Amino acid sequence: MEFKEKLAAFRSRIDSAIDQLTPASNTRPSRVHEAMRYSLSAGGKRIRPSLVLASSELFESQVDPLPAAVAVECLHTYTLIHDDLPAIDDSNLRRGLDTCHIRFDEATAILAGDALLTYAFELLAKHYSSEPSLAVELIATLSETAGSQKLIGGQMEDVIGENYSVGETELEYIHLNKTSALIEASLIMGAAIGGANDEERHSISEYGRCIGLGFQIMDDILDATSDSKTMGKTVGADAAANKTTYVSVHGLQESRSRLASLTNRAREICDQLHAPLLKQLATYLNERTN
């Protein structure tokens, strides 16, 4: 199967699983469940849950990775809802649609984000209960990633960085934790489901760090060079808020050079893992336009 067809097949499986595994929009209270489904169904590339599937397929396992993939997407969508709130990024557009707080209201958006975060762990606990060691590992990986020293920590320092110019070390911390950590965790969770050994997990983790950092650098490049119609979300907000980005620190040329270096390393790791799909994905993320 061609690369784009494979990604499309992943997206189709993930979308179907989201529909089956998340509460119906008319579940009481319907407003919060409608908001959860609105944001979950707003589209997007489904990169993170696809990484769970792609990573698990590298290894031999009979364990279904889809509940873990949906859990990752629930958690990712919660971060988007909360990032878009007036108190943080104050964005009106996400994935080409009104953001959750615009479509509903701010209180509903906060509660929908809270519910998606919580539901991610409910999915892992319920659907992997027959494999308790795996369930504990998946919950531990995702909870650590989502916590105050990684995802939330990166977001906190990103918010603080709006008030002053941060240096390269601080910017690396923000990128590693706000964006890269969940991409890396998605791959590690898939590898755990697949039964990868320690060496394979180390390689998968390094690959995730490379494409995760690269993903954020490309986001910074696109925010500086693209437009809202192409991106499907508000662009130029970083510059307007005087937020430090890879582009503002290093310039476009160095940003693109660093992105290419990370992509090349990711591709080398894929050769070691015999992972052609992940190798193509690294190139795809480097060349994306939104």
C-alpha positions, 0 to 999 in steps of 0.5 A, a space after each residue: 500500500 502506498 504511503 498516503 493510502 496507508 495514512 488514509 487507512 489509519 485515519 479511517 480506522 481511527 475515525 471509526 474507533 473514535 465514533 465507537 469508543 467515545 460517548 454519543 453526543 446525546 449522552 447526558 449532559 449532551 452539551 459537553 459530549 457534543 463539544 467533545 465530539 465536535 472537537 474530536 471530529 474536526 478533522 486534522 491529520 491524526 498523526 499522533 494516533 497513527 503513530 501508535 498504529 504504525 509503531 505497533 505494526 512494527 512488532 508482532 502482537 495480537 493486542 488491539 492498538 486502537 483504544 490507545 490511539 483514541 486515548 492519545 487523540 482524546 488527550 491531544 484534542 484536549 490540549 488544542 481546546 485549552 490552547 485555543 482559549 482566550 487565556 492562552 492563545 485566544 484563537 478563533 480557528 482550528 482545523 478550518 473550523 470555529 474553535 470549541 469556545 467560539 462554537 460553544 462557549 468558554 466554560 463548555 470548552 474548558 469542561 470538554 477539554 477536562 472530560 477528554 483528558 480524563 476519558 483518555 485514561 478511562 479508555 486505557 484502563 478499560 480496554 487493556 484490563 486483560 493485560 494489566 502490566 501493559 495497561 499500567 505501562 500505557 497509563 504511566 507513559 501517557 500520564 507522565 507525558 501529559 503532566 506538569 514536567 512535560 506537556 503542561 510544563 512546556 505550555 507553561 514556559 511557552 506562556 511565560 515566554 510571551 512576556 520576555 525573549 527566551 533563549 535557545 535552551 528554554 525554547 528547546 525545553 518548550 518544543 521538547 515538552 509541549 509538542 515532541 513529548 506526545 509524539 514520542 509517547 505515541 510511538 512508545 505506546 505503540 511499541 509497548 503494545 507491539 512487545 518491542 524490546 528495550 533497544 527497539 524502544 530506545 530507537 523508537 523514542 529517539 525517532 519520536 524526539 527527532 520528528 517531534 522537534 521537527 514537527 514544531 520547527 515546521 509549525 514555527 516556519 509555517 506560522 511565519 510563512 503561510 496563511 490561515 486558509 492553507 493552515 486551517 488555523 490562525 497564523 501570525 499569532 506568535 509574531 503578534 504576541 512577540 512569542 519566541 519561536 525557532 524562526 525568531 531565534 534562528 531565522 528561516 534558513 537555520 530553522 530549515 537546516 535544523 529541520 532537515 538534520 532532524 529528518 535525516 536522523 529520523 530516517 537513519 533510525 528507520 533504516 535500523 528498525 526496518 520501518 519504511 512507513 515511519 521513514 516516509 512519515 519523517 519526510 512527509 512531516 518535513 514537507 507538509 504545508 499545513 
